[in-house]
Amino acid sequence: MAEPDSNPLEQSVLAAFPWLVGGLFASLPLLLIPAPTDRRSDFIIQLAVLVGFLFALTWKLAPFGDREWFIGQSWSPLHRHLVTVATLIVIVTGTTGLVTLASSAAMGFQPSLQFLQLLSALDIAWVVGGIILAARTLWGRTAALTIGFAMSVVCVFSIGLYLAEVGLASGGDWLVDQEQMLRLVIPFDVAAATMTIGLTILAARRASPDGARQTPVV
């Protein structure tokens, strides 16, 4: 962890950088894996690994959120906390997105399938990252890990359910089925986003002057 008087934004970016480099290098061996006939299982396995990556990265960066950010700004504690959490989520989501692009290309996915993987990873990254940070502030480490893991499973499950139901187009492209997207993916997305935003606002209120920095890290 960085020194108390250092810039938490700068230190968060520096802490995430080795994860980015490690993720990019870990993608290189994927170039040697021959492409199987059915890319759906590869897609879900890769997505699950990416979710594990962003989960661990969020947990690594979470302690930075306990410190005071943007002290020179004339923002309320509520706004300062919201911007702090949003910044951490951007770091996690951006890092995950870059690793997703590299690993999907290395696995030889069709461009449309790479795009679906990128959308899925980015969507899960901000939701899971946000809910881990909020739950950690509200209820502590154990609750954050439990809720974050449950949300991760649900998000990956919804994409897996869609691919199992619709499959892929010939050649391994993403087969878009609007009806199945509305039935199998969008409801999970909306529910997850609503929960994450709601808990983030509650956590920001916890960080107000009456309860500032009283994070129950247990």
HELIX and SHEET records of a PDB file:
HELIX    1   1 PRO A    8  SER A   27  1                                  20    
HELIX    2   2 LEU A   28  LEU A   32  5                                   5    
HELIX    3   3 ARG A   39  LEU A   61  1                                  23    
HELIX    4   4 ALA A   62  ASP A   66  5                                   5    
HELIX    5   5 PRO A   77  ALA A  106  1                                  30    
HELIX    6   6 PRO A  111  TRP A  139  1                                  29    
HELIX    7   7 ARG A  141  VAL A  166  1                                  26    
HELIX    8   8 GLN A  178  GLN A  180  1                                   3    
HELIX    9   9 MET A  181  VAL A  185  3                                   5    
HELIX   10  10 ILE A  186  ARG A  206  1                                  21    
END                                                                             
